[in-house]
Amino acid sequence: MTDKITVAGVSVDTRHWIGGERVASAGTFTDVSPIDGSVIGEIARGTATEAAAAVAAAKAAFPAWAATSRAERARLLHAVADGVEKRIEELAIVETTDNGSLLRSHRRGVMPRVAHNFRFFADWLLTLEHEDFDTRGHTNHVDWDPAGPSVLITPWNAPLMLSTWKIAPALAAGNTVVLKPAEWTPLTASLLADITAEAGLPAGVLNIVQGYGSEIGDALTSDPDVRRISFTGSVPTAKRISASAAANLTPLSLELGGKSPLLVFADADLDLAVDLAVEQYDNAGQVCLAATRILVEEPIAEEFTRRFTQKAAGIVQGDPRDEATDIGPNIHPRQLEKIDGFVQRAIAAGARAVIGGHRKDGQYYAPTLLTDVAQDSEIVQEEVFGPVLTLQTFTTEDEAVGLANDTRFGLAATVATGDKERAGRVTAQLVAGTVWVNCFFVRDLQAPFGGSRHSGVGREGGNWSFDFYCDLKNTVTAPKGWKDRG
Ligand code: NAD
């Protein structure tokens, strides 16, 4: 195994990052680009040994990092953000090569947001305060004590964005971190290790173990020295991690899948509603928040479908490095097979593909809209994680809400309506961590983020991130000369 590979002109270390040093493994796994199926390189394939070493490094670094002043932690996180901003071009092209998402959105949206993740939580840390309060003359004082080594496990659909959305608050809180990136997208995490080292983050504060979740996941999540586990990924993996963490009662934050609805009422701005619907194909449908179930009020369903079909025909699908491309490939041949399996089973069960319904050359799937789907069918109930939408109609507001809430998920929901009162009534009844009205994907880091039901456990963002990554402590001090113990 070579220690370094060159990816689109950028040098990337293929080894783990443990205790401030690069560490190799005996074995490797092959990283492949979804753009053209070419081999990018061999990456260190972690085992339980490296997992334990990473947790040990995080444990050793914890006391000093936890004792570092808030101001100094914030300064270092801003230095990391500076480093990210200096390397936006490199991070963007490496991420695109690795996961096939658009280069232009990595450049203009995602990587600046990665830097913002560090800046936001650095600044938020400095605002954490709870006014002291009085109980019969005694003072209550609340502290956000760092919890300890935290294991962060992330998926491939937005690798650096999703991992730094966890790393930044965990480090800001004074915790040390072991990150396990997804095995399909290991590269930008390695670049982040370089950036944090250059920024002066002490050794062992951030550790990265590469490899398969099935091989090292249990070692990380069952380690008794781990004080927090934050996971973004699928429901089956979340169940496995929950079982593993249960042995030590390790607190978990789980951000999972979804099958979110887009409710389009007859009083909506139809062009806006169509734009919102077509937007759900972004990132080739590999977005947890995607509103993949379009629910349209009956009288406008035909016109909506006509305009949707027209707009979707303009989607440019191709090489994600081209500026003109709207959606790129899907991540892996296995994922493509999964997507096509869902679609073909739906069609066999009576669904009609208004557009798409098939693979294209390479690792691309045609944007697909399926109608004539039953509410209890697999295609309506299960997350596809590809460019596949279903369309159902409703006739009353109650029916719309009923259909919207009728899956085991509850991550997000979008409502398109021109009636403010209806918006209020409907949003009050929706079961979802995030609800958008006449918009989509507007996210502020101070908002609580997470899912209900099988879409997750807990919320992160703003104070909620610090509540999760800290052990909150209330200290009650008696007034001078207090004797009464009654
Ligand atoms: P996945 O669950 O297969 O893998 C996610 C991560 O878990 C990977 O790093 C993987 O290596 C690791 N893993 C696998 N087995 C493990 C084990 N036994 N122990 C510990 N870690 C293990 O999910 P995926 O297919 O990579 O990601 C797609 C899923 O993620 C979708 O369901 C999507 O909706 C969800 N997602 C959710 C959000 C959110 O914020 N709610 C964001 C993005 C993606």
Boltz pocket constraint, residues with backbone or C-beta under 6 A from the ligand:
constraints:
  - pocket:
      binder: B
      contacts: [[A, 153], [A, 154], [A, 155], [A, 156], [A, 157], [A, 162], [A, 180], [A, 181], [A, 182], [A, 183], [A, 211], [A, 212], [A, 213], [A, 214], [A, 216], [A, 217], [A, 218], [A, 221], [A, 232], [A, 233], [A, 234], [A, 235], [A, 237], [A, 238], [A, 240], [A, 241], [A, 255], [A, 256], [A, 257], [A, 258], [A, 287], [A, 288], [A, 289], [A, 383], [A, 385], [A, 411], [A, 451], [A, 455], [A, 456]]
      max_distance: 6.0
